[in-house]
């Protein structure tokens, strides 16, 4: 199975700052089949990005995704209070697997 | 408005089957644009995809759960179900049902609220 390693485990930032989250795959993710989700406590995950760089419906443009092959990045250009959450990446070029998550917390 | 609602026993005894149903409202489960799937989440193993079904009955399963998991669909009731045989404590998790857009692959663009299932005697 394709293992996804997310870093850092925790990111401590202030509102208005830029967040850069990394997701590295153990094998090439073909066709950039890489998605990102946001999860807040007590809630289900919410789809943010698919195909590495496509925003899902209703996702603000401060969220952007990039990458290909084995290295992918989610960037939040300016953190809003509601963006403090856990973020997961998921690959779906083979049997789907998820990363363990990056927690973005308020500094 | 689309709503997915998981239902089923919150407590399952070890070695017994774990069974959940996801009722879809606000859309037809026969909508050809979507698949329907199950994902679970544990503190130890994080998020784990279990499997996905199309309304025709075509299924896709995680290799690690394929021998124990069965996903089925009942179009007359607009719901789909998960059965996981021979449950163990390792199957204790929050189980989510979700929708997957057919044109994109096995991502989940809409999720239920989740159902906690504990496997314990």
Interface residues (C-beta under 8 A of the other chain):
Chain A: X1 X33 X35 X37 X43 X44 X45 X46 X47 X50 X51 X56 X57 X88 X90 X92 X95 X96 X97 X98 X99 X100 X101
Chain B: X46 X47 X48 X49 X62 X63 X64 X96 X98 X104 X105 X106 X107 X108 X109 X110 X111 X112 X113 X114
